[in-house]
Amino acid sequence: MTDQEIIDLINASLAEEFELDPADMNSDANIYEDLGLDSLDTVDMVVVLEGAFKFKIREEDAIRDIRTLGDIHRFVIDKKRSLKG
Protein backbone atom coordinates (compact mmCIF):
# COMPACT_ATOMS: atom_id res chain seq x y z
CA MET A 1 0.00 0.00 0.00
CA THR A 2 1.48 3.34 -1.02
CA ASP A 3 1.56 6.40 1.23
CA GLN A 4 -1.09 8.04 -0.96
CA GLU A 5 -3.33 4.98 -0.70
CA ILE A 6 -2.98 5.12 3.08
CA ILE A 7 -3.85 8.84 3.11
CA ASP A 8 -6.85 8.24 0.85
CA LEU A 9 -8.11 5.40 3.05
CA ILE A 10 -7.73 7.48 6.21
CA ASN A 11 -9.57 10.41 4.66
CA ALA A 12 -12.36 8.26 3.27
CA SER A 13 -12.79 6.30 6.52
CA LEU A 14 -12.93 9.41 8.69
CA ALA A 15 -15.16 11.32 6.28
CA GLU A 16 -17.64 8.45 6.26
CA GLU A 17 -17.57 7.81 10.03
CA PHE A 18 -17.92 11.45 11.05
CA GLU A 19 -19.92 12.69 8.04
CA LEU A 20 -17.17 15.10 7.03
CA ASP A 21 -16.94 16.90 3.71
CA PRO A 22 -14.12 15.25 1.71
CA ALA A 23 -13.16 18.74 0.49
CA ASP A 24 -12.21 19.60 4.09
CA MET A 25 -9.90 16.61 4.37
CA ASN A 26 -6.49 18.22 3.90
CA SER A 27 -3.33 17.58 5.87
CA ASP A 28 -3.43 20.99 7.58
CA ALA A 29 -6.96 20.49 8.92
CA ASN A 30 -7.05 20.58 12.72
CA ILE A 31 -9.14 17.62 13.82
CA TYR A 32 -10.78 19.63 16.60
CA GLU A 33 -11.14 23.14 15.19
CA ASP A 34 -11.51 22.49 11.46
CA LEU A 35 -13.16 19.08 11.40
CA GLY A 36 -15.24 19.60 14.53
CA LEU A 37 -14.25 16.42 16.35
CA ASP A 38 -14.07 16.29 20.14
CA SER A 39 -12.22 14.13 22.64
CA LEU A 40 -14.91 11.45 22.52
CA ASP A 41 -14.66 11.37 18.74
CA THR A 42 -10.94 10.64 19.00
CA VAL A 43 -11.77 7.32 20.65
CA ASP A 44 -14.04 6.48 17.72
CA MET A 45 -11.33 7.70 15.33
CA VAL A 46 -8.87 5.21 16.83
CA VAL A 47 -11.41 2.38 16.41
CA VAL A 48 -12.02 3.38 12.77
CA LEU A 49 -8.29 3.47 12.01
CA GLU A 50 -7.70 0.13 13.74
CA GLY A 51 -10.45 -1.42 11.64
CA ALA A 52 -9.20 0.09 8.40
CA PHE A 53 -5.56 -0.88 8.91
CA LYS A 54 -5.87 -4.01 11.08
CA PHE A 55 -3.49 -2.97 13.86
CA LYS A 56 -3.87 -1.73 17.43
CA ILE A 57 -3.06 1.88 18.24
CA ARG A 58 -4.86 2.45 21.54
CA GLU A 59 -1.74 2.13 23.67
CA GLU A 60 0.34 4.48 21.57
CA ASP A 61 1.64 7.58 23.36
CA ALA A 62 2.01 9.32 19.99
CA ILE A 63 -1.75 9.34 19.48
CA ARG A 64 -2.03 12.00 22.19
CA ASP A 65 0.09 14.40 20.14
CA ILE A 66 -2.12 14.23 17.06
CA ARG A 67 -3.72 17.56 16.23
CA THR A 68 -4.05 17.62 12.44
CA LEU A 69 -5.10 15.24 9.72
CA GLY A 70 -1.48 15.31 8.53
CA ASP A 71 -0.42 14.05 11.98
CA ILE A 72 -2.80 11.13 11.54
CA HIS A 73 -1.43 10.43 8.06
CA ARG A 74 2.18 10.41 9.33
CA PHE A 75 1.30 8.31 12.37
CA VAL A 76 -0.40 5.58 10.34
CA ILE A 77 2.25 5.58 7.60
CA ASP A 78 5.02 5.26 10.22
CA LYS A 79 3.10 2.54 12.05
CA LYS A 80 2.58 0.55 8.83
CA ARG A 81 6.30 0.84 8.03
CA SER A 82 7.33 -0.30 11.51
CA LEU A 83 5.06 -3.34 11.27
CA LYS A 84 6.59 -4.30 7.91
CA GLY A 85 10.10 -3.97 9.32
C-alpha positions in Angstrom: 0.0 0.0 0.0 1.5 3.3 -1.0 1.6 6.4 1.2 -1.1 8.0 -1.0 -3.3 5.0 -0.7 -3.0 5.1 3.1 -3.8 8.8 3.1 -6.8 8.2 0.9 -8.1 5.4 3.1 -7.7 7.5 6.2 -9.6 10.4 4.7 -12.4 8.3 3.3 -12.8 6.3 6.5 -12.9 9.4 8.7 -15.2 11.3 6.3 -17.6 8.4 6.3 -17.6 7.8 10.0 -17.9 11.4 11.1 -19.9 12.7 8.0 -17.2 15.1 7.0 -16.9 16.9 3.7 -14.1 15.3 1.7 -13.2 18.7 0.5 -12.2 19.6 4.1 -9.9 16.6 4.4 -6.5 18.2 3.9 -3.3 17.6 5.9 -3.4 21.0 7.6 -7.0 20.5 8.9 -7.0 20.6 12.7 -9.1 17.6 13.8 -10.8 19.6 16.6 -11.1 23.1 15.2 -11.5 22.5 11.5 -13.2 19.1 11.4 -15.2 19.6 14.5 -14.3 16.4 16.3 -14.1 16.3 20.1 -12.2 14.1 22.6 -14.9 11.4 22.5 -14.7 11.4 18.7 -10.9 10.6 19.0 -11.8 7.3 20.7 -14.0 6.5 17.7 -11.3 7.7 15.3 -8.9 5.2 16.8 -11.4 2.4 16.4 -12.0 3.4 12.8 -8.3 3.5 12.0 -7.7 0.1 13.7 -10.4 -1.4 11.6 -9.2 0.1 8.4 -5.6 -0.9 8.9 -5.9 -4.0 11.1 -3.5 -3.0 13.9 -3.9 -1.7 17.4 -3.1 1.9 18.2 -4.9 2.4 21.5 -1.7 2.1 23.7 0.3 4.5 21.6 1.6 7.6 23.4 2.0 9.3 20.0 -1.8 9.3 19.5 -2.0 12.0 22.2 0.1 14.4 20.1 -2.1 14.2 17.1 -3.7 17.6 16.2 -4.1 17.6 12.4 -5.1 15.2 9.7 -1.5 15.3 8.5 -0.4 14.1 12.0 -2.8 11.1 11.5 -1.4 10.4 8.1 2.2 10.4 9.3 1.3 8.3 12.4 -0.4 5.6 10.3 2.3 5.6 7.6 5.0 5.3 10.2 3.1 2.5 12.1 2.6 0.5 8.8 6.3 0.8 8.0 7.3 -0.3 11.5 5.1 -3.3 11.3 6.6 -4.3 7.9 10.1 -4.0 9.3 
